[in-house]
């Protein structure tokens, strides 16, 4: 305990700089929630959520506008419900399509953290640094992997979804029942679309309505496209009307979004490549110096000052890389 206190006392300036950097990042990340705008926004939301006001607004709308308003309100409610489930590990595993249980996930995280802590302890000879590294790597390693798998799976689903929606549009326009269209998708579409719509068809076969099955699909693939599809089918089932029109509009929107996403990716590639090149450079040079002249680099991992400099430098490099990637990612 005394050595730990002495360690932070001797490196108080670097430690305070790290805390200041973390505080600045926290403030910039959550700044929109600060200030006098929050009470006004809260009052506005309370007023607009009043049931009587919403009913009067809908009565002044035409049938088409009323349907669009119902779809928009349903999508917002569905997104709010999905936001509450997003922090659950079991939901993350299911959405990533991984054949794991929650127990296996946590045990694997503990094993990875222990191996990382042992490796860092061997390199640095500092149990404090090894414990921090093991805890951080053990907590984030599998979560980062599962999030990447989930993002890739969602991207594959959305990329193939317009073709599936075209099947529904053509089928319903010639008088085919939507259930038959979804069975065609479950039989002929690519993964993961095939698996997800097979689950929808299985739910219908045991007596669940199509709208409920699609709401469950939106819970498994929580994105704007599936939310709109689920609410459009739900509103059409409840109030009547043609199912082909909203699904055709969704298909056209998805294709336009895909084209725009490709243009944005081409324009933002410079920033992503710069981040991919700049961030690994310190690790490369540290390894090169360790091979050529180990005596110059060993104090960075064996002395208290060197460890603090390494931690602070890693923090600033991580912040820089995060900001470069964040500025290059444009959400459509």
MARROVEX-363603 format. One record per residue (C-alpha): x, y, z. Coordinates in Angstrom, 1 decimal. Example, Ala and Ser with C-alpha at 12.3 -4.5 7.8 and 13.67 -1.06 7.14 Angstrom:
REM residues 2
REC     px     py     pz
REC   12.3   -4.5    7.8
REC   13.7   -1.1    7.1
//
This chain:
REM residues 332
REC     px     py     pz
REC    0.0    0.0    0.0
REC    2.8    2.4    0.9
REC    4.6    1.7   -2.4
REC    1.4    2.4   -4.3
REC    1.0    5.8   -2.5
REC    4.6    6.6   -3.1
REC    4.2    5.7   -6.8
REC    1.3    8.1   -7.3
REC    3.1   10.8   -5.2
REC    6.2   10.7   -7.3
REC    4.2   10.9  -10.5
REC    1.4   13.2   -9.4
REC    1.8   15.6  -12.4
REC    1.4   12.8  -15.0
REC   -1.5   11.3  -13.0
REC   -3.3   14.7  -12.9
REC   -2.8   15.2  -16.6
REC   -4.4   11.8  -17.2
REC   -7.3   12.7  -15.0
REC   -7.7   16.0  -16.8
REC   -7.7   14.3  -20.2
REC  -10.3   11.8  -19.0
REC  -12.4   14.7  -17.7
REC  -12.2   16.6  -20.9
REC  -13.3   13.5  -22.9
REC  -16.2   12.9  -20.6
REC  -17.4   16.5  -20.8
REC  -17.2   16.5  -24.6
REC  -19.0   13.2  -24.8
REC  -21.9   14.2  -22.5
REC  -21.9   18.0  -23.1
REC  -25.3   18.0  -24.9
REC  -26.9   16.8  -21.6
REC  -25.5   19.7  -19.6
REC  -26.8   23.2  -19.3
REC  -30.2   24.9  -19.4
REC  -31.5   23.1  -22.4
REC  -32.3   19.9  -20.5
REC  -35.2   21.3  -18.4
REC  -36.7   22.9  -21.5
REC  -36.3   19.7  -23.5
REC  -37.9   17.8  -20.7
REC  -40.9   20.1  -20.5
REC  -41.3   19.9  -24.3
REC  -41.3   16.1  -24.3
REC  -43.8   16.0  -21.5
REC  -46.1   18.4  -23.4
REC  -45.8   16.5  -26.7
REC  -46.4   13.1  -25.1
REC  -49.8   14.3  -23.8
REC  -52.4   11.8  -25.1
REC  -55.1   14.4  -25.7
REC  -52.8   16.6  -27.7
REC  -51.6   13.6  -29.8
REC  -55.2   12.6  -30.5
REC  -56.2   16.0  -31.7
REC  -53.2   16.2  -33.9
REC  -54.0   12.9  -35.5
REC  -57.7   13.9  -36.1
REC  -56.5   16.8  -38.2
REC  -54.4   14.5  -40.4
REC  -55.4   12.7  -43.5
REC  -55.6    8.9  -43.6
REC  -52.1    8.6  -45.2
REC  -50.6   11.1  -42.9
REC  -52.2    9.4  -39.9
REC  -50.7    6.1  -41.0
REC  -47.3    7.6  -41.3
REC  -47.6    9.2  -37.9
REC  -48.6    5.9  -36.3
REC  -45.6    4.2  -38.0
REC  -43.2    6.9  -36.7
REC  -44.6    6.7  -33.2
REC  -44.3    2.9  -33.2
REC  -40.7    3.0  -34.4
REC  -39.8    5.4  -31.6
REC  -41.4    3.2  -29.0
REC  -39.7    0.1  -30.4
REC  -36.3    1.8  -30.4
REC  -36.9    2.9  -26.7
REC  -37.7   -0.7  -25.8
REC  -34.6   -2.0  -27.6
REC  -32.4    0.5  -25.8
REC  -33.3   -0.9  -22.5
REC  -32.3   -4.4  -23.6
REC  -29.0   -3.4  -25.3
REC  -26.8   -3.7  -22.1
REC  -27.7   -7.4  -21.5
REC  -24.9   -9.8  -22.3
REC  -27.3  -12.5  -23.4
REC  -28.9  -10.1  -25.9
REC  -25.4   -9.2  -27.3
REC  -24.5  -12.9  -27.7
REC  -27.8  -13.6  -29.5
REC  -27.5  -10.6  -31.8
REC  -24.0  -11.5  -32.7
REC  -25.1  -15.1  -33.6
REC  -22.5  -16.7  -31.3
REC  -23.1  -20.2  -30.0
REC  -22.2  -19.2  -26.4
REC  -24.1  -19.1  -23.1
REC  -23.7  -16.2  -20.7
REC  -21.7  -18.4  -18.3
REC  -19.3  -19.4  -21.1
REC  -18.9  -15.7  -22.0
REC  -18.0  -14.7  -18.5
REC  -15.7  -17.7  -17.9
REC  -13.9  -16.9  -21.2
REC  -13.5  -13.3  -20.2
REC  -11.9  -14.3  -16.8
REC   -9.5  -16.7  -18.6
REC   -8.5  -14.0  -21.1
REC   -8.0  -11.5  -18.3
REC   -5.8  -13.9  -16.3
REC   -3.6  -14.7  -19.3
REC   -3.2  -11.0  -20.1
REC   -2.3  -10.2  -16.5
REC    0.3  -13.0  -16.4
REC    1.8  -11.8  -19.7
REC    2.0   -8.1  -18.5
REC    3.4   -9.2  -15.1
REC    6.2  -11.2  -16.9
REC    7.1   -8.2  -19.1
REC    6.8   -5.3  -16.6
REC    7.4   -7.1  -13.2
REC    4.7   -4.8  -11.8
REC    1.7   -6.4  -10.2
REC   -0.3   -3.2  -10.1
REC    0.0   -2.6  -13.9
REC   -0.6   -6.3  -14.5
REC   -3.8   -6.3  -12.5
REC   -5.1   -3.2  -14.4
REC   -4.2   -4.7  -17.8
REC   -5.8   -8.0  -17.0
REC   -9.0   -6.4  -15.8
REC   -9.3   -4.1  -18.8
REC   -8.4   -6.8  -21.4
REC  -10.6   -9.4  -19.7
REC  -13.6   -7.1  -19.6
REC  -13.3   -5.6  -23.1
REC  -11.8   -8.4  -25.3
REC  -14.8  -10.6  -25.8
REC  -17.2   -7.6  -25.8
REC  -15.3   -5.9  -28.6
REC  -15.2   -9.2  -30.6
REC  -19.0   -9.8  -30.0
REC  -19.8   -6.2  -31.0
REC  -17.8   -6.5  -34.2
REC  -19.5   -9.8  -35.0
REC  -22.9   -8.2  -34.4
REC  -22.1   -5.2  -36.5
REC  -20.9   -7.4  -39.4
REC  -24.1   -9.6  -39.1
REC  -26.4   -6.6  -39.0
REC  -24.6   -5.1  -42.1
REC  -25.0   -8.4  -44.0
REC  -28.7   -8.5  -43.0
REC  -29.4   -4.9  -44.1
REC  -27.4   -5.4  -47.4
REC  -29.7   -8.4  -48.4
REC  -32.9   -7.0  -47.0
REC  -33.9   -4.9  -50.1
REC  -34.0   -8.0  -52.2
REC  -36.2   -9.8  -49.7
REC  -38.5   -6.8  -49.5
REC  -38.9   -6.8  -53.3
REC  -40.1  -10.4  -53.0
REC  -42.8   -9.4  -50.6
REC  -43.8   -6.4  -52.8
REC  -44.1   -8.5  -56.0
REC  -45.9  -11.3  -54.2
REC  -48.5   -9.1  -52.5
REC  -49.1   -7.2  -55.7
REC  -50.1  -10.4  -57.5
REC  -52.3  -11.5  -54.7
REC  -50.0  -13.8  -52.8
REC  -50.3  -13.9  -49.0
REC  -47.4  -12.2  -47.1
REC  -46.8  -15.4  -45.2
REC  -46.0  -17.2  -48.4
REC  -43.6  -14.4  -49.4
REC  -41.7  -14.7  -46.0
REC  -41.5  -18.5  -46.5
REC  -39.9  -17.9  -49.9
REC  -37.3  -15.6  -48.2
REC  -36.6  -18.2  -45.5
REC  -36.0  -20.8  -48.2
REC  -34.0  -18.8  -50.8
REC  -32.4  -15.8  -49.1
REC  -28.7  -15.6  -48.0
REC  -27.6  -15.7  -44.4
REC  -28.4  -14.3  -41.9
REC  -31.6  -13.3  -43.6
REC  -32.6  -16.9  -44.1
REC  -32.2  -17.9  -40.5
REC  -34.1  -14.8  -39.2
REC  -37.0  -15.2  -41.5
REC  -37.2  -18.9  -40.8
REC  -37.7  -17.9  -37.2
REC  -40.5  -15.6  -38.3
REC  -42.1  -18.4  -40.3
REC  -41.8  -20.8  -37.3
REC  -43.5  -18.3  -35.1
REC  -46.4  -18.0  -37.6
REC  -46.7  -21.8  -37.8
REC  -47.4  -22.0  -34.0
REC  -50.2  -19.4  -34.2
REC  -48.4  -16.0  -33.6
REC  -49.5  -13.1  -35.9
REC  -47.2  -11.8  -38.5
REC  -46.9   -8.4  -36.7
REC  -45.7  -10.0  -33.5
REC  -43.2  -12.2  -35.3
REC  -41.7   -9.2  -37.0
REC  -41.6   -7.2  -33.8
REC  -39.5  -10.1  -32.4
REC  -37.3   -9.9  -35.5
REC  -36.7   -6.2  -34.8
REC  -35.7   -7.2  -31.2
REC  -33.1   -9.6  -32.6
REC  -31.9   -7.2  -35.3
REC  -32.4   -3.8  -33.7
REC  -31.9   -1.4  -36.6
REC  -34.1    1.3  -38.2
REC  -34.9   -0.9  -41.2
REC  -36.4   -3.8  -39.2
REC  -38.2   -1.5  -36.9
REC  -39.9    0.3  -39.8
REC  -40.8   -3.1  -41.3
REC  -42.3   -4.4  -38.1
REC  -44.3   -1.3  -37.4
REC  -45.5   -0.9  -41.0
REC  -46.9   -4.4  -40.9
REC  -48.4   -3.9  -37.5
REC  -50.2   -0.7  -38.5
REC  -51.4   -2.2  -41.8
REC  -52.7   -5.3  -39.9
REC  -54.6   -3.1  -37.4
REC  -55.9   -0.3  -39.7
REC  -56.0   -2.0  -43.1
REC  -54.5   -0.9  -46.3
REC  -51.9   -2.1  -48.8
REC  -48.8   -3.7  -47.4
REC  -46.9   -3.3  -50.7
REC  -46.6    0.5  -50.6
REC  -44.7    1.0  -47.3
REC  -42.5   -2.0  -48.0
REC  -41.7   -0.7  -51.5
REC  -40.8    2.7  -50.0
REC  -38.5    0.9  -47.5
REC  -36.8   -1.1  -50.2
REC  -36.1    2.1  -52.2
REC  -34.8    3.9  -49.1
REC  -32.5    1.0  -48.3
REC  -31.0    1.1  -51.8
REC  -30.5    4.9  -51.6
REC  -28.9    4.6  -48.2
REC  -26.5    1.9  -49.4
REC  -25.4    4.1  -52.3
REC  -24.9    7.1  -50.0
REC  -23.0    4.9  -47.5
REC  -20.6    3.9  -50.3
REC  -19.9    7.5  -51.2
REC  -19.3    8.5  -47.6
REC  -17.0    5.5  -47.1
REC  -14.9    6.6  -50.1
REC  -14.7   10.2  -48.8
REC  -13.8    9.2  -45.2
REC  -11.3    6.6  -46.1
REC   -8.4    9.0  -45.7
REC   -9.1    9.6  -42.1
REC   -9.5    5.8  -41.3
REC   -6.3    4.9  -43.1
REC   -4.4    7.6  -41.3
REC   -5.7    6.3  -37.9
REC   -4.8    2.7  -38.9
REC   -1.3    3.8  -39.8
REC   -0.5    6.3  -37.0
REC   -1.9    4.3  -34.0
REC    0.3    1.1  -34.5
REC    3.5    3.2  -35.1
REC    4.5    3.6  -31.5
REC    4.2   -0.1  -30.8
REC    6.3   -0.8  -33.9
REC    9.0    1.6  -32.9
REC    9.1    0.4  -29.3
REC    9.5   -3.2  -30.5
REC   12.2   -2.1  -33.0
REC   14.2   -0.2  -30.3
REC   13.8   -3.2  -27.9
REC   15.4   -5.5  -30.6
REC   18.2   -3.1  -31.4
REC   19.0   -1.5  -28.0
REC   17.0   -3.1  -25.2
REC   18.7   -0.9  -22.5
REC   17.0    2.2  -23.9
REC   13.5    0.8  -23.8
REC   13.5   -1.5  -20.7
REC   13.2    1.4  -18.2
REC    9.9    2.3  -19.8
REC    8.4   -0.9  -18.3
REC   10.5   -1.4  -15.2
REC   10.5    2.0  -13.5
REC    7.6    3.9  -12.0
REC    8.2    7.0  -14.1
REC    8.5    4.9  -17.3
REC    5.3    3.0  -16.5
REC    3.4    6.3  -15.9
REC    4.8    7.8  -19.2
REC    3.8    4.6  -21.0
REC    0.3    4.7  -19.6
REC   -0.2    8.4  -20.3
REC    1.1    8.0  -23.8
REC   -1.1    5.0  -24.5
REC   -4.1    7.0  -23.2
REC   -3.4    9.9  -25.4
REC   -2.8    7.7  -28.4
REC   -6.1    5.9  -27.8
REC   -7.9    9.2  -27.5
REC   -6.4   10.4  -30.7
REC   -7.2    7.3  -32.6
REC  -10.8    7.3  -31.2
REC  -11.3   10.9  -32.3
REC  -10.0   10.2  -35.8
REC  -12.2    7.2  -36.3
REC  -15.2    9.0  -34.7
REC  -14.8   11.9  -37.1
REC  -14.6    9.6  -40.0
REC  -17.7    7.6  -39.1
REC  -20.8    9.3  -40.5
REC  -24.2    7.9  -39.5
REC  -26.9    8.0  -42.2
//
